[in-house]
Amino acid sequence: MELPLVVGVDGSESSLQAMDWAVDEAARLGLPVRLVHACLWERYEGDDQTDGAGRPSDRALAEKIVGSAAERARQRDSSVRVFAEIVPEDAATALLQSARDASALVTGSRGRGELRGLLLGSVGLAVAARAHCPVIVVRGDKTALEATHERVLLGAGDPALSGEAARFAFREARARGCTLDVVRAWRCPSYEGADHPSMAGAPERYHEERASAVLDAVVHDGLADHPDVRVRKTTVEGPARKVLLQRSSAADLVVVGARRRHGHFGLQLGRVGHALLHHADCPVAIVPQQT
């Protein structure tokens, strides 16, 4: 059974931009798209289509938002199957529930009614930090949104926590027919010197070689499964979040992993993922790894 791409729509320009991106993605992967709009009108309203002042009710507005979004999606690519539903929950809860039966969850960077100065809306942050399927927050400039860089960027973390992220990134690069850039950042702690027992007189080379070994471990299975994908491996000295943010300006999608602990209910999002969601110059995919 093909699990759909789930997209949160609320009528905002950000959510419509995310929906456009999701339709293009669904066409590449041969997946259907399910549009989800959260609205609590069932809890508070009757069946009237107008409120006391003659304005459209929340129910009528929700139906208009969903109908317009579905029509826009079908016009963007008529080959993509589009379904739409209104869920009587708050936005974060509705999307997290829908993510249980999704290949990925796509959301805009800001929702309707959220402050313009916010770098990332509260709903996008909540689902990226809690969902058990990949979450793509659509952000960035026109070049990235139109996938003209022809590069997917994968931040290589701990190999034990990067398996799902690597599989996702290889799938994306293969579907797009583009290069996969895999980057591992490394740093040489200031307290380590040439007299450290493991340094053998070259602390920088030691850490760079370790980073290279991590890169090889992260891409090993992907290279075996997708020998046709062009892979460029790079080790870079510096903080991981800074390195990936800089390189996001030349990518169409940046992919990082995130730990999901069973029974843990708080936000589960590392510093690198958090920084990318707020500042990257292209869409960001947070791919959970169950632990």
C-alpha positions in Angstrom: 0.0 0.0 0.0 1.3 3.4 -1.0 1.5 5.7 2.0 0.7 9.3 1.0 2.6 12.5 1.5 0.5 14.4 4.1 0.5 18.2 3.8 -0.9 20.6 6.4 -2.9 23.4 4.7 -4.4 26.4 6.4 -4.8 29.0 3.6 -1.6 30.8 4.4 0.9 31.4 1.6 3.5 29.3 3.5 1.2 26.3 3.5 0.3 26.7 -0.2 4.0 26.9 -1.0 4.5 23.6 1.0 1.6 22.0 -0.9 3.2 23.0 -4.2 6.4 21.4 -3.1 4.7 18.3 -2.0 2.8 17.8 -5.3 6.1 18.0 -7.1 7.6 15.5 -4.7 4.7 13.2 -5.1 5.0 13.3 -8.8 8.7 12.3 -8.6 8.0 9.4 -6.2 4.6 8.2 -7.6 2.7 8.9 -4.4 -0.7 10.3 -3.6 -1.1 13.5 -1.6 -3.4 13.9 1.4 -4.2 17.5 2.4 -5.1 18.0 6.0 -6.8 21.1 7.5 -7.3 21.3 11.2 -10.4 23.0 12.5 -12.3 22.8 15.8 -15.6 24.0 14.5 -17.4 20.7 15.3 -16.8 21.3 19.0 -18.1 24.8 19.1 -20.6 25.3 16.2 -23.9 24.0 14.9 -24.6 23.5 11.2 -25.1 27.2 10.3 -22.8 28.4 7.5 -22.6 31.9 8.9 -21.9 33.4 12.3 -24.2 35.8 14.1 -22.8 38.8 12.1 -23.4 37.1 8.7 -19.7 36.2 8.2 -18.8 32.7 7.0 -18.5 30.2 9.9 -15.4 28.4 10.7 -16.9 25.3 9.0 -17.5 27.2 5.8 -14.1 28.7 5.9 -12.5 25.3 6.4 -14.3 23.8 3.5 -13.3 26.7 1.3 -9.6 26.4 2.3 -9.6 22.6 1.6 -11.5 22.9 -1.6 -9.2 25.7 -3.0 -6.1 23.9 -2.0 -7.2 20.6 -3.6 -8.0 22.4 -6.8 -4.7 24.2 -6.8 -2.9 20.8 -6.3 -4.7 19.2 -9.2 -3.9 22.1 -11.5 -0.3 21.9 -10.6 0.0 18.2 -11.6 -3.1 16.4 -12.8 -1.3 13.0 -12.6 -1.0 13.2 -8.8 -3.9 11.7 -6.8 -5.1 14.3 -4.3 -7.3 13.7 -1.2 -8.4 16.2 1.3 -9.9 16.1 4.8 -10.8 18.4 7.7 -9.7 17.1 11.1 -11.5 18.4 14.2 -8.3 18.9 16.2 -5.7 21.6 16.8 -3.1 21.8 13.9 -0.2 20.0 15.6 -2.4 17.1 16.9 -4.1 16.7 13.5 -0.8 16.5 11.6 0.8 14.1 14.2 -2.2 11.8 13.9 -2.1 11.9 10.1 1.7 11.2 10.2 1.0 7.7 11.5 -0.1 6.6 8.0 2.2 8.8 5.9 5.4 8.3 3.9 6.3 11.9 5.0 4.7 14.9 6.5 5.1 18.3 4.7 4.5 21.7 6.3 5.2 25.3 5.7 7.5 27.4 7.8 4.8 29.6 9.3 1.0 29.1 9.6 -1.9 31.5 9.2 -2.1 34.0 12.1 1.4 33.4 13.4 3.7 36.4 13.9 5.6 37.4 10.8 8.8 37.8 12.7 8.8 34.1 13.7 11.6 32.1 12.0 9.6 28.9 12.3 5.9 28.5 13.4 5.0 26.6 16.5 3.2 23.9 14.5 6.1 23.2 12.2 8.5 22.9 15.2 6.1 20.6 17.1 5.6 18.1 14.3 9.3 18.1 13.3 10.3 17.3 16.9 7.7 14.6 17.5 6.5 12.9 14.3 7.6 9.3 13.7 7.8 9.7 9.9 10.1 12.1 8.0 9.0 15.7 8.3 9.8 18.3 5.6 9.6 21.9 6.5 9.4 23.9 3.2 11.4 27.1 3.3 14.1 28.8 1.3 14.5 30.8 -1.9 12.9 30.3 -5.3 16.0 28.5 -6.6 15.8 25.8 -3.9 12.0 25.4 -4.1 12.2 24.8 -7.8 15.0 22.3 -7.3 17.4 23.9 -9.7 20.6 23.4 -7.6 20.3 19.6 -8.4 21.9 18.7 -5.1 20.6 17.0 -1.9 22.6 17.6 1.2 22.9 15.0 3.9 24.4 15.8 7.3 26.2 12.7 8.5 25.7 12.2 12.2 26.3 9.2 14.4 26.1 6.1 12.1 23.9 4.4 14.6 21.4 7.2 14.3 21.7 8.1 10.6 20.5 4.9 8.9 17.0 6.2 8.1 18.2 9.7 7.2 20.8 8.2 4.7 18.1 6.0 3.1 15.8 8.9 2.7 18.6 11.1 1.2 19.6 8.4 -1.3 16.0 7.9 -2.3 15.6 11.6 -2.9 18.8 12.0 -4.9 17.8 9.0 -7.1 14.3 10.3 -7.7 15.7 13.7 -8.6 18.6 12.4 -10.7 20.9 14.7 -8.8 24.1 14.6 -6.7 24.0 13.6 -3.1 26.4 15.7 -1.0 27.3 14.0 2.3 29.0 16.2 4.8 30.6 15.3 8.2 31.8 18.2 10.3 34.6 17.7 12.8 36.4 19.7 15.4 39.6 19.4 17.3 39.0 20.2 21.0 41.4 22.9 22.3 42.5 20.8 25.2 44.0 18.1 22.8 47.5 18.7 21.8 50.4 16.8 20.3 51.1 15.2 23.6 47.7 13.5 23.8 48.3 9.7 23.7 45.9 9.2 20.7 47.1 12.1 18.6 50.5 10.8 17.5 51.6 14.4 16.9 48.8 15.3 14.4 45.5 16.0 16.3 43.8 17.6 13.2 44.6 14.6 11.0 43.3 12.3 13.7 39.9 14.0 13.9 39.6 14.3 10.1 40.3 10.6 9.6 37.7 9.8 12.2 35.2 12.0 10.4 36.0 10.3 7.1 35.4 6.9 8.7 32.0 8.0 9.9 31.2 9.2 6.4 32.1 5.8 4.9 29.9 4.1 7.5 26.9 6.4 6.9 26.9 5.9 3.1 27.9 2.3 3.0 24.4 0.7 2.6 23.1 3.5 0.4 26.0 3.1 -2.1 25.3 -0.6 -2.3 21.6 -0.1 -2.8 21.8 2.8 -5.2 25.1 2.5 -7.2 23.7 4.9 -9.8 23.5 7.9 -7.3 26.4 10.3 -7.6 27.8 10.8 -4.1 30.3 13.5 -3.0 31.7 12.9 0.5 33.3 15.9 2.3 34.7 16.4 5.8 34.8 20.0 7.1 36.3 21.4 10.2 33.7 23.5 12.2 30.4 23.3 14.1 28.0 21.0 12.3 25.1 23.4 12.3 27.2 26.2 10.9 28.7 24.0 8.2 25.3 22.7 7.0 23.7 26.1 7.1 26.3 27.5 4.8 26.0 24.6 2.4 22.2 24.8 2.4 22.4 27.8 0.1 23.5 25.5 -2.7 21.1 22.6 -2.0 17.5 21.8 -2.9 17.0 19.8 0.3 19.0 19.2 3.4 18.5 16.0 5.3 19.4 15.3 8.9 18.5 12.5 11.4 16.7 12.8 14.7 16.5 10.4 17.6 13.0 9.2 18.7 13.0 7.5 22.1 10.1 5.2 22.9 8.1 6.5 25.8 9.7 10.0 25.6 7.1 12.8 25.1 9.2 15.9 25.0 10.6 17.7 22.0 13.1 15.3 20.4 15.2 17.6 18.1 18.9 18.1 18.2 20.7 21.5 18.0 21.6 20.9 14.3 18.1 20.1 13.3 16.7 23.1 15.3 19.2 25.5 13.6 18.4 24.2 10.1 14.6 24.5 10.6 15.0 28.1 11.6 17.7 29.3 9.3 18.3 27.0 6.3 18.2 28.4 2.7 16.3 25.4 1.4 13.6 22.8 2.6 14.7 20.8 5.5 13.9 17.1 6.1 14.0 15.8 9.6 14.2 12.0 9.5 13.6 10.1 12.8 15.5 7.1 13.9 13.8 4.9 16.5 15.9 4.0 19.5 
